[in-house]
């Protein structure tokens, strides 16, 4: 996860002075980066970011952003997927972190795969062997999308909160 830390005063004067900074990072490295980019009394802003799970605005507090990314990196891969999903659904950082356990993830599956699993697991009641071939899984998948199931590149997510 990286941000491009830019000197605001120089930018306003027509110069792009800044550097890419890896986050999360140590307090000392953040202070060193600020010293390299800024002169006394100048302000920074963030002109770009790469690989960040959350939306980074240009006047983001560097210390808060670093802390959030430390929290994110402390999560396991499944929890990171859940937090990223909630953030993509426009929930804020604190809410996403607190409610990550309320996200069901069907990794590497499509909505239709989930529909098949739900039918096979009896979520719609018992289906006799003679009827299984007549089930319209694509219609069930479409209905699941109306019920909060979201298909993304990683698989299908459902927030139950």
C-alpha positions in Angstrom: 0.0 0.0 0.0 1.5 3.3 -1.1 0.6 7.0 -1.2 2.3 9.8 -3.0 3.0 12.5 -0.4 3.1 15.9 -1.9 4.3 19.4 -0.7 1.2 21.6 -1.0 3.0 24.9 -1.0 5.3 23.9 -3.8 2.4 22.4 -5.7 0.5 25.6 -5.5 3.6 27.3 -7.0 3.7 25.0 -9.9 6.2 22.4 -8.7 5.5 18.7 -7.9 7.7 17.9 -4.9 6.9 14.6 -3.2 7.6 10.9 -2.9 6.0 7.5 -2.8 5.7 6.3 0.8 5.0 2.7 1.7 2.3 2.3 4.4 1.9 1.2 7.1 5.3 2.3 8.3 7.1 3.3 11.5 6.6 6.7 13.2 10.2 7.5 12.4 10.0 6.7 8.7 6.8 8.8 8.5 8.6 11.8 10.1 11.6 11.3 7.9 9.4 11.3 4.8 7.7 14.5 5.9 11.1 16.1 6.5 12.2 15.1 3.0 9.1 16.5 1.3 8.3 19.6 3.4 10.1 22.6 4.6 9.3 24.3 8.0 5.7 25.2 8.3 4.6 23.7 5.0 1.6 21.4 4.5 1.3 18.1 2.7 -1.4 16.5 0.7 -1.8 13.1 -0.9 -2.0 13.1 -4.7 -2.2 9.4 -5.4 -2.5 6.0 -3.7 -2.0 2.4 -4.8 -3.2 -0.8 -3.2 -5.1 0.8 -0.3 -8.2 -1.0 0.8 -9.9 2.3 1.8 -10.5 5.4 -0.2 -7.8 8.0 0.5 -8.6 11.6 0.2 -6.0 14.2 -0.5 -6.2 15.8 2.9 -6.2 12.5 4.8 -4.3 12.6 8.2 -1.1 10.6 7.5 -0.9 9.3 11.1 -4.6 8.1 11.1 -4.2 6.5 7.7 -1.0 4.7 8.8 -2.8 3.4 12.0 -5.8 2.2 9.9 -3.5 0.3 7.6 -1.6 -1.2 10.6 -5.0 -2.5 11.8 -5.9 -3.8 8.4 -2.5 -5.7 8.0 -3.1 -7.3 11.4 -6.2 -9.0 10.1 -6.1 -12.4 8.4 -6.8 -12.6 4.7 -10.5 -13.5 5.2 -11.1 -10.6 7.5 -9.3 -8.3 5.1 -11.7 -9.4 2.3 -14.7 -8.7 4.6 -13.5 -5.3 5.5 -12.6 -4.4 1.9 -16.1 -5.6 0.9 -17.9 -3.4 3.5 -15.7 -0.4 2.5 -16.7 -0.9 -1.1 -20.3 -0.9 0.0 -19.8 2.6 1.4 -19.6 1.7 5.1 -17.0 3.8 7.0 -13.8 2.4 8.4 -14.9 1.9 12.0 -18.2 0.2 11.0 -16.4 -2.1 8.6 -13.8 -3.1 11.1 -16.5 -3.8 13.8 -18.9 -5.7 11.5 -16.5 -7.8 9.4 -17.7 -11.0 11.1 -21.2 -10.4 9.7 -20.0 -10.9 6.1 -20.4 -14.3 4.5 -17.8 -15.0 1.8 -18.1 -17.7 -0.9 -14.6 -17.5 -2.2 -14.0 -18.1 -5.9 -17.7 -18.8 -6.5 -20.4 -17.2 -8.7 -23.9 -16.4 -7.6 -25.1 -19.5 -9.5 -22.6 -21.6 -7.6 -24.0 -20.2 -4.3 -27.5 -20.9 -5.5 -26.6 -24.6 -6.1 -24.9 -24.8 -2.7 -28.0 -23.3 -1.0 -30.3 -25.7 -2.7 -28.1 -28.7 -1.9 -27.9 -27.6 1.7 -31.7 -27.5 2.0 -32.0 -23.7 2.5 -35.1 -23.7 0.4 -36.5 -26.9 1.8 -36.1 -30.5 0.7 -36.0 -31.0 -3.0 -36.6 -34.5 -4.3 -34.2 -36.2 -6.6 -36.7 -36.1 -9.5 -37.0 -32.3 -9.3 -33.3 -31.3 -9.1 -32.9 -31.2 -12.9 -35.8 -28.7 -13.2 -34.4 -26.1 -10.8 -33.5 -22.8 -12.4 -30.3 -21.9 -10.6 -29.7 -18.7 -12.7 -33.1 -17.3 -11.5 -32.2 -18.2 -7.9 -28.9 -16.4 -8.4 -30.7 -13.4 -9.7 -32.9 -13.4 -6.7 -29.9 -13.7 -4.4 -28.4 -10.5 -6.0 -31.6 -8.7 -4.9 -31.3 -10.1 -1.4 -27.8 -8.6 -0.8 -25.5 -11.2 -2.3 -22.8 -9.4 -4.3 -20.6 -11.0 -6.8 -17.0 -9.6 -7.1 -13.8 -10.9 -8.5 -12.9 -12.7 -5.3 -16.3 -14.5 -5.1 -19.7 -13.8 -3.6 -20.2 -11.7 -0.5 -23.3 -11.3 1.7 -23.5 -8.8 4.6 -25.9 -10.2 7.2 -25.8 -7.2 9.6 
